[in-house]
Amino acid sequence: MINVLAGCRQLLRTAWRMDRARTIGSVVLMVCGAVAAPLLAVGLGEMTDAVVDGSWREAAWSGVLVAVLAIITLTFSHFAHVLYFELSELAEIDFDKKLIDLSNATVGIAHHERAEQADSLTVLQHESRRFRTGLEALLNGMGLALAMMVTAVLLARLHPLLLLLPLAAIPPLYTGRLAERRLDAAKTATAEPLRLSLNLFGLATSSRYAGEVRVFRLEDQLRRRRAELWTSTTRGLHRAQTAAAVIRVAGQLVFAAAYVGGVLLILRDAATGRHSVGAVVLAVALAAQVNQQVTMAVALMQDLHRMASAYRRMDHIRAEVTAPGTASAGSPPPERLREGIAFEGVEFAYPGSDTAALRDVDLTLPAGSIVAIVGENGAGKTTLVKLLCGFYQPTRGRLVVDGVDLRDLPIEAWRQRIAAGFQDFVRYELLARQAVGVGDLARIDDAVAVRAALERARAADVLTHLPDDLETQLGKSWADGAELSGGQWQKLALGRALMRQTPLLLVLDEPTSALDPEAEHALFERYAEQARRVGETTGAITVLVSHRFSTVRMADQIIVVRDGRIAEVGDHAHLIRAGGQYAELYALQARAYQ
């Protein structure tokens, strides 16, 4: 119950923050409509006694009162619906904003790679669509609480024992809470297969993957695996819902017995002359309302408990998401690198893994240098990049920037001095100008700067295929959006990576995988020229991760990563003379292109 009350407070605070006038209007209308119902029963009793006594004038006035109360009961909730419908939409938007804020609450990305966090976010994304129901339940609950108090007073006036009738609502409320706990546990248990089934649904329906799905004839495989996961999910939820229904029925039976007993008690008193016919009508109407109130209370508690669970999940994620650094801590990064970046005894293991992805890394990236990182898949190349960008902190050891521990630098300030192009780049469905310009938000609308970045990335030719040049809307999510090829999207991503003109660190992690070797080689020759020019100005370090050795040979320093360790370091000529893994891989790849 404490969690439910806490969830109600959060939901009410959200509604109040979104729109105070609508919140007040909704509460007043719902409370008036709810309280009018027990007063309507009083009017029916008075009207019945007036008719039996032959007092037509009193009967008429009572009938008018009954009519007015009936109108209030039936219509005020509908008027309130207009207000809380808009409030609930605002609350959903606010909840989604909180989810986005939580997802980006840390400077790192560890929480994105934890399965339990992904499961919780999946549940929350579904629960956020229930805010309309949750807000309606809260407003109805406030009115219901007052209506039950008025009903209790009226029942006590008829017979003291009838005051116990609302207490009979405790068993169904308690069993309703137990039922919701069972359902909540089932949602948690089925979150992973639900998430996987939604992922498979996306693969089966996305235009981006349609070609590969058809070539490999994966339609039936995806459909079958999704059906299995969905069946597993629904089976678990169905079992929980069946058990919850049995639990709720048990509580309702307790109240039903008390309801029948209360009606029989008043009928006995009426038969002995202790109460009038109007009192019997009042008792029956109030007892019926108590039954309705209890049924509604159980249903409302389910909705409120569900919303409370959503807020509790969100609070749990917020507690789990901890930032390794803050934007205000420490001194800012240097304007110019003079020494470089060094890994000192670095070891790193991903959260939840017992195996280190990097071990015993002692490495220096000199200021102004072009550094290439090579190695087999899974060797630890991308992990090095993630540590350089501050996405993770070393499990052991440290990274130092001109002698200063990276942990002591304001991470947001460090990120502002980084430019990056990743293999798994984002396809921003924005205007072409914006899709490139987000690489430097301060100049997102600067068409001249965007064109210059595309020129530096040798990607300006993409614009010739766009009907409105930089103002072309990209992506098939838009009716008039232009779809690009994989290579064109990647070229825009490269332009985005080069929007910042004076970074201290430029990271290019397999950024040209969609380009042919000749185009990649020509592109990186130009990158190398620009990198050396920027390096002379700011001491910037360019880090290139690539599988193509014809490209990396131009680097000042080549780092060979093997099984999480630094196997070799040197320039191309040195590593070839050493005859190690680099020389072997280079020879194999060179023969492949002959």
C-alpha positions in Angstrom: 0.0 0.0 0.0 2.9 2.4 0.7 4.2 1.9 -2.8 0.7 2.6 -4.2 0.4 5.8 -2.2 3.9 6.8 -3.3 2.9 6.1 -7.0 -0.3 8.2 -6.6 1.7 11.1 -5.2 4.1 11.0 -8.1 1.3 10.7 -10.7 -0.7 13.6 -9.0 2.5 15.7 -8.9 3.1 15.0 -12.6 -0.5 16.0 -13.5 -0.2 19.2 -11.3 3.1 20.1 -13.0 1.7 19.5 -16.5 -1.5 21.6 -16.1 -2.9 22.8 -12.8 -6.2 24.1 -14.1 -7.1 20.8 -15.8 -5.9 18.9 -12.7 -8.2 20.9 -10.4 -11.1 20.7 -12.8 -10.8 16.9 -13.1 -10.6 16.4 -9.4 -13.6 18.6 -8.7 -15.8 17.0 -11.4 -14.8 13.4 -10.4 -15.4 14.0 -6.6 -18.7 15.7 -7.2 -19.9 12.9 -9.5 -18.8 10.2 -7.0 -20.3 11.8 -3.9 -23.6 12.5 -5.7 -24.2 8.7 -5.9 -24.8 8.0 -2.2 -26.8 11.2 -1.9 -28.9 9.9 -4.7 -29.8 6.9 -2.6 -30.9 9.3 0.2 -33.1 11.1 -2.2 -34.7 7.8 -3.4 -35.4 6.8 0.2 -37.0 10.2 0.9 -39.1 10.1 -2.2 -40.3 6.6 -1.4 -41.4 7.7 2.1 -43.2 10.8 0.7 -45.1 8.6 -1.9 -46.1 6.1 0.8 -47.3 9.0 3.1 -49.1 10.6 0.2 -47.1 13.8 0.4 -47.0 14.6 -3.3 -45.3 18.0 -2.9 -42.4 16.5 -0.9 -42.3 13.6 -3.4 -42.0 16.0 -6.3 -39.2 18.0 -4.7 -37.4 14.7 -3.8 -37.9 13.6 -7.4 -36.3 16.8 -8.7 -33.3 16.3 -6.3 -33.0 12.7 -7.4 -33.0 13.8 -11.1 -30.3 16.5 -10.4 -28.1 14.1 -8.5 -28.6 11.4 -11.3 -27.4 14.0 -13.9 -24.4 14.9 -11.8 -23.6 11.2 -11.2 -23.9 10.3 -14.9 -22.4 13.4 -16.6 -19.7 14.9 -14.4 -17.3 11.9 -14.9 -17.7 12.4 -18.7 -16.8 16.1 -18.4 -13.8 15.1 -16.3 -12.8 12.7 -19.0 -12.2 15.5 -21.4 -9.8 17.1 -19.0 -7.9 14.1 -17.8 -7.6 12.7 -21.3 -5.4 15.6 -22.2 -3.6 15.4 -18.8 -2.9 11.7 -19.4 -1.3 12.4 -22.8 0.9 15.0 -21.2 1.8 12.5 -18.4 2.7 9.9 -21.0 5.0 12.4 -22.7 6.5 13.3 -19.4 7.1 9.6 -18.5 8.7 9.0 -21.9 11.0 12.0 -21.3 12.0 10.5 -17.9 12.8 7.2 -19.6 15.0 9.1 -22.2 16.6 11.0 -19.4 17.3 7.8 -17.5 18.7 6.1 -20.6 21.2 9.1 -20.9 21.6 9.7 -17.2 25.2 8.5 -17.1 28.3 9.5 -19.1 28.9 5.8 -19.7 26.9 3.1 -21.6 27.3 0.1 -19.3 23.6 0.2 -18.4 22.6 -0.2 -22.0 24.5 -3.5 -22.2 22.9 -5.1 -19.1 20.1 -7.5 -19.9 18.2 -6.8 -16.6 18.1 -3.1 -17.4 17.0 -3.7 -20.9 14.1 -5.9 -19.6 13.1 -3.2 -17.1 13.1 -0.6 -19.9 11.0 -2.9 -22.1 8.3 -3.2 -19.4 8.4 0.5 -18.7 7.9 1.3 -22.4 4.7 -0.8 -22.4 3.5 0.5 -19.1 3.9 4.2 -20.2 1.0 3.6 -22.6 -1.2 2.9 -19.6 -1.0 6.4 -18.1 -4.5 7.3 -19.2 -5.8 4.4 -17.2 -3.6 5.2 -14.3 -4.6 8.8 -14.1 -8.3 7.9 -14.5 -7.9 5.4 -11.7 -6.3 8.1 -9.5 -9.1 10.6 -10.1 -11.8 8.0 -9.7 -10.1 6.8 -6.5 -10.1 10.2 -4.9 -13.9 10.5 -5.6 -14.5 7.0 -4.5 -12.8 7.5 -1.2 -15.1 10.4 -0.4 -18.1 8.5 -1.7 -17.3 5.5 0.6 -17.0 7.8 3.6 -20.4 9.3 2.9 -21.9 5.9 2.3 -20.4 4.6 5.6 -22.0 7.5 7.6 -25.4 6.8 5.9 -25.2 3.1 6.7 -24.3 3.8 10.3 -27.4 5.9 10.6 -29.5 2.9 9.5 -27.9 0.3 11.7 -24.5 0.4 13.5 -23.6 -3.1 12.2 -23.9 -1.8 8.6 -20.8 0.3 9.4 -18.9 -3.0 9.2 -20.0 -3.5 5.5 -17.2 -1.2 4.1 -14.7 -3.2 6.2 -15.7 -6.3 4.2 -13.9 -4.5 1.3 -10.6 -5.2 2.9 -10.4 -8.9 1.8 -11.0 -8.1 -1.9 -8.6 -5.2 -1.8 -5.9 -7.4 -0.2 -6.4 -10.2 -2.6 -6.4 -7.7 -5.5 -3.0 -6.5 -4.3 -1.7 -10.1 -4.1 -3.0 -10.7 -7.6 -1.2 -7.6 -8.9 2.0 -8.8 -7.3 1.7 -12.1 -9.1 1.1 -10.3 -12.4 4.0 -7.9 -11.8 6.4 -10.9 -11.1 5.1 -12.5 -14.4 5.9 -9.4 -16.4 9.4 -9.3 -15.0 9.9 -13.0 -15.8 8.6 -12.7 -19.3 10.3 -9.4 -20.1 13.3 -11.0 -21.9 11.3 -13.3 -24.3 9.0 -10.3 -24.9 12.0 -8.1 -25.8 13.5 -10.7 -28.1 10.1 -11.3 -29.8 9.8 -7.6 -30.5 13.3 -7.5 -31.9 12.5 -10.4 -34.2 9.3 -8.6 -35.3 11.4 -5.6 -36.1 13.7 -7.7 -38.2 10.8 -9.3 -40.1 9.1 -6.0 -40.9 11.8 -3.4 -41.3 12.6 -2.3 -44.8 16.3 -2.0 -43.8 16.6 -5.8 -43.4 14.1 -6.9 -46.0 16.7 -7.8 -48.7 18.8 -10.0 -46.5 15.7 -11.6 -45.0 14.5 -12.6 -48.4 17.8 -13.7 -49.8 18.4 -16.1 -46.9 14.7 -17.0 -46.8 14.5 -16.2 -43.2 10.8 -15.3 -43.1 9.6 -18.6 -41.8 12.6 -18.8 -39.3 11.9 -15.4 -37.9 8.1 -16.1 -37.8 8.7 -19.4 -36.0 11.2 -18.1 -33.5 9.0 -15.1 -32.7 6.0 -17.3 -32.3 7.9 -19.5 -29.9 9.0 -16.5 -27.8 5.6 -15.0 -27.9 3.9 -18.3 -26.9 6.4 -18.5 -24.0 5.5 -14.9 -23.0 1.8 -15.3 -23.2 1.8 -18.7 -21.5 3.6 -17.2 -18.5 1.3 -14.2 -18.4 -1.8 -16.4 -18.9 -0.9 -18.6 -15.9 -0.3 -15.5 -13.8 -3.6 -13.9 -14.9 -5.5 -17.1 -14.1 -4.0 -17.3 -10.7 -4.7 -13.6 -10.1 -8.3 -14.1 -11.2 -8.8 -17.0 -8.7 -7.2 -14.8 -5.9 -9.5 -11.9 -6.7 -12.7 -14.1 -6.8 -11.9 -15.4 -3.3 -11.8 -11.8 -1.9 -15.0 -10.9 -3.8 -16.9 -13.9 -2.3 -16.1 -12.6 1.2 -17.7 -9.3 0.4 -20.7 -10.9 -1.3 -21.5 -12.7 1.9 -21.3 -9.5 3.9 -23.4 -7.7 1.3 -26.2 -10.3 1.5 -26.1 -10.2 5.3 -26.5 -6.4 5.4 -29.5 -6.4 3.2 -31.2 -9.1 5.2 -30.6 -7.1 8.4 -32.4 -4.1 7.2 -35.3 -6.2 5.8 -35.7 -7.7 9.2 -35.9 -4.3 10.9 -38.4 -3.1 8.3 -40.6 -6.2 8.9 -40.7 -5.4 12.7 -41.5 -1.7 12.0 -38.2 -0.3 13.1 -37.6 1.2 9.7 -39.7 2.7 7.0 -40.0 1.5 3.4 -37.8 4.4 2.3 -35.1 3.1 4.7 -35.3 -0.3 3.0 -34.9 1.4 -0.4 -32.0 3.5 1.0 -30.3 0.4 2.5 -30.7 -1.6 -0.7 -29.4 1.3 -2.8 -26.5 1.9 -0.5 -25.6 -1.8 -0.3 -25.6 -2.0 -4.1 -23.4 1.1 -4.2 -21.0 -0.4 -1.7 -20.8 -3.5 -3.9 -20.1 -1.3 -6.9 -17.6 0.8 -4.8 -15.8 -2.3 -3.7 -15.7 -3.7 -7.3 -14.4 -0.4 -8.5 -11.9 -0.1 -5.7 -10.4 -3.5 -6.6 -10.2 -2.5 -10.3 -8.7 0.9 -9.4 -6.2 -0.7 -7.1 -5.0 -2.9 -9.9 -4.4 0.1 -12.1 -2.8 2.1 -9.3 -0.6 -0.8 -8.3 0.5 -1.1 -11.9 1.4 2.5 -12.1 3.2 2.4 -8.8 5.2 -0.6 -10.1 6.2 1.4 -13.1 7.4 4.3 -10.9 9.2 1.8 -8.6 10.9 0.2 -11.7 11.9 3.7 -12.8 13.3 4.5 -9.3 15.2 1.2 -9.3 16.8 2.0 -12.7 17.6 5.5 -11.4 19.3 4.0 -8.4 21.3 1.5 -10.6 22.4 4.1 -13.1 25.3 5.8 -11.5 27.6 8.3 -13.2 31.4 7.7 -13.0 32.0 11.5 -13.3 30.2 14.8 -13.5 30.4 17.6 -15.9 31.5 20.0 -13.2 34.3 18.0 -11.7 38.0 18.7 -12.2 39.7 21.0 -14.6 38.8 21.3 -18.3 40.8 19.4 -21.0 43.8 21.2 -22.3 43.4 23.4 -25.3 46.3 21.6 -27.0 47.7 18.1 -26.3 51.5 18.2 -25.7 52.3 14.7 -24.5 49.3 12.6 -25.6 47.1 9.9 -24.1 48.6 7.0 -22.1 47.1 3.7 -20.9 48.8 2.8 -17.6 48.3 -0.8 -16.4 44.8 -0.9 -17.8 42.5 -3.8 -17.3 38.9 -3.9 -18.2 36.0 -6.4 -17.9 32.5 -5.6 -19.0 29.7 -5.5 -16.3 28.5 -9.0 -15.5 31.5 -10.7 -17.2 34.2 -12.6 -15.4 36.5 -12.4 -18.4 38.7 -9.4 -18.9 38.3 -7.8 -22.4 41.6 -6.0 -21.9 44.6 -7.0 -19.8 47.9 -5.3 -18.8 47.6 -2.5 -21.4 50.5 -0.1 -21.2 50.4 2.2 -24.2 51.1 5.7 -25.3 49.4 7.6 -28.1 51.7 10.5 -28.9 50.2 14.0 -29.4 49.7 14.8 -33.0 50.0 11.2 -34.2 47.9 9.0 -36.4 47.3 5.7 -34.6 45.9 2.6 -36.2 44.5 -0.3 -34.2 44.2 -3.7 -35.9 43.5 -7.2 -34.7 41.0 -10.0 -35.2 37.3 -9.7 -34.3 36.8 -9.7 -30.5 40.5 -8.9 -29.8 39.6 -5.7 -27.9 39.9 -3.0 -30.5 36.5 -1.4 -29.9 37.0 -1.7 -26.2 40.1 0.5 -26.4 38.0 3.0 -28.3 35.2 2.9 -25.7 37.7 3.6 -22.9 39.2 6.5 -24.9 35.7 8.1 -25.3 34.9 7.6 -21.6 32.1 5.2 -22.2 33.6 3.0 -19.6 36.2 3.4 -16.8 39.0 0.9 -16.5 38.5 -1.9 -14.0 42.1 -1.4 -13.0 44.8 1.1 -14.0 44.1 4.5 -15.6 44.0 6.6 -18.7 45.9 9.9 -18.6 45.6 12.9 -20.9 48.8 15.0 -20.7 49.4 13.4 -17.3 45.9 14.0 -16.0 43.7 11.0 -15.1 40.7 11.0 -17.5 38.5 10.4 -14.5 39.5 13.9 -13.2 38.4 15.6 -16.4 34.8 16.8 -16.8 33.6 14.1 -19.1 31.2 16.3 -21.0 34.0 18.8 -21.7 36.2 15.9 -22.8 33.4 14.7 -25.2 33.2 18.2 -26.7 36.8 17.8 -27.8 36.2 14.4 -29.4 35.0 13.6 -32.9 34.0 10.1 -33.9 32.7 8.0 -36.7 31.5 4.5 -35.8 30.8 1.4 -37.8 27.4 1.1 -36.2 26.5 4.7 -37.1 23.1 6.2 -36.7 20.8 6.9 -39.6 19.3 10.2 -38.4 16.0 10.7 -40.3 16.4 14.5 -40.3 17.1 17.0 -42.9 20.4 16.2 -44.6 21.8 19.4 -43.2 20.9 18.4 -39.7 21.9 14.7 -40.1 25.4 16.0 -40.7 25.3 19.1 -38.5 24.5 17.2 -35.3 28.2 16.4 -35.3 28.7 19.9 -33.9 25.4 21.1 -32.5 26.5 24.7 -32.3 26.6 24.7 -36.1 23.8 22.4 -37.0 22.1 25.0 -39.1 25.3 26.3 -40.7 25.0 25.1 -44.3 28.5 26.3 -45.1 30.1 24.3 -42.2 28.1 21.2 -43.2 29.3 21.4 -46.8 32.8 21.9 -45.7 32.6 18.8 -43.5 31.2 16.8 -46.3 34.0 18.0 -48.5 36.6 16.9 -45.9 34.9 13.5 -45.8 34.8 13.3 -49.6 31.1 12.8 -49.2 29.7 15.9 -51.0 28.6 13.7 -54.0 25.8 12.4 -51.9 24.1 15.8 -52.2 23.8 15.4 -56.0 21.4 12.5 -55.4 19.1 14.5 -53.1 16.2 16.4 -54.6 16.5 19.4 -52.2 20.2 19.3 -51.5 20.9 19.9 -47.8 17.2 20.6 -47.1 16.1 17.1 -48.2 14.2 15.1 -45.6 15.9 11.7 -45.1 14.3 8.4 -44.2 11.3 6.4 -45.2 9.6 7.1 -41.9 8.5 10.3 -43.7 6.1 10.2 -46.6 8.4 12.4 -48.8 11.7 11.2 -47.2 14.6 10.2 -49.4 16.1 6.7 -48.7 19.8 6.4 -49.1 22.1 3.4 -49.8 24.2 2.0 -47.0 27.3 3.7 -48.5 25.5 7.1 -48.7 24.4 6.9 -45.1 27.9 6.1 -44.1 29.3 9.1 -46.0 26.9 11.4 -44.2 28.1 9.8 -40.9 31.7 10.5 -41.9 30.8 14.1 -42.6 29.2 14.3 -39.2 32.4 13.0 -37.7 34.4 15.8 -39.3 32.1 18.6 -38.3 34.4 19.5 -35.3 37.4 21.2 -36.7 39.7 21.2 -33.7 39.2 18.0 -31.7 41.8 16.6 -29.4 40.8 13.1 -30.4 39.3 11.8 -33.6 38.1 8.2 -33.5 37.3 6.4 -36.7 36.1 2.9 -35.7 35.5 1.0 -39.0 33.8 4.0 -40.4 34.1 3.0 -44.1 33.0 -0.6 -44.0 30.4 0.2 -46.7 33.0 1.7 -49.1 35.3 -0.2 -51.5 39.0 -0.6 -50.6 40.2 2.0 -53.2 37.7 4.6 -52.0 38.6 3.9 -48.4 42.3 4.3 -49.1 41.8 7.6 -51.0 39.6 8.8 -48.1 42.1 8.0 -45.4 45.0 9.6 -47.3 43.0 12.8 -47.2 42.1 12.1 -43.5 45.8 11.7 -42.8 46.7 15.0 -44.4 43.9 16.8 -42.5 44.8 15.0 -39.2 48.4 16.1 -39.4 47.3 19.7 -40.1 45.0 19.6 -37.1 47.6 17.8 -35.1 50.0 20.7 -35.6 47.4 23.1 -34.3 45.9 21.2 -31.3 48.1 18.1 -30.9 45.1 16.0 -31.9 45.4 12.3 -32.0 43.6 10.4 -34.8 42.7 6.8 -33.9 41.8 4.5 -36.8 40.3 1.1 -36.4 40.2 -0.9 -39.6 40.7 -4.4 -41.0 42.2 -3.1 -44.3 46.0 -3.1 -43.9 46.5 -1.1 -47.1 44.8 1.8 -45.2 46.5 1.5 -41.8 50.0 1.3 -43.2 50.0 5.1 -43.5 49.6 5.5 -39.7 52.5 6.8 -37.6 51.9 4.0 -35.0 50.1 0.7 -35.5 48.8 -1.2 -32.5 48.1 -4.9 -32.9 45.6 -6.2 -30.3 45.4 -10.0 -29.6 43.2 -11.7 -27.0 42.8 -8.4 -25.0 46.6 -7.6 -24.9 48.8 -5.4 -26.9 50.8 -7.8 -29.0 52.8 -5.4 -31.2 53.4 -1.6 -31.5 55.3 0.2 -34.3 55.0 1.7 -37.7 54.4 -0.3 -40.8 58.1 -0.8 -41.8 59.1 -1.8 -38.2 56.2 -4.4 -37.9 57.0 -5.9 -41.3 60.6 -6.3 -40.4 59.6 -7.9 -37.0 57.7 -10.6 -38.9 55.0 -11.0 -36.3 51.2 -11.2 -36.5 50.9 -7.9 -38.4 53.4 -9.0 -41.0 51.5 -12.3 -41.4 48.1 -10.7 -41.7 49.4 -8.0 -44.0 50.9 -10.6 -46.4 47.7 -12.7 -46.3 45.5 -9.6 -47.2 48.0 -8.4 -49.9 47.8 -11.8 -51.6 44.0 -11.7 -51.6 44.1 -8.4 -53.6 46.6 -9.7 -56.2 
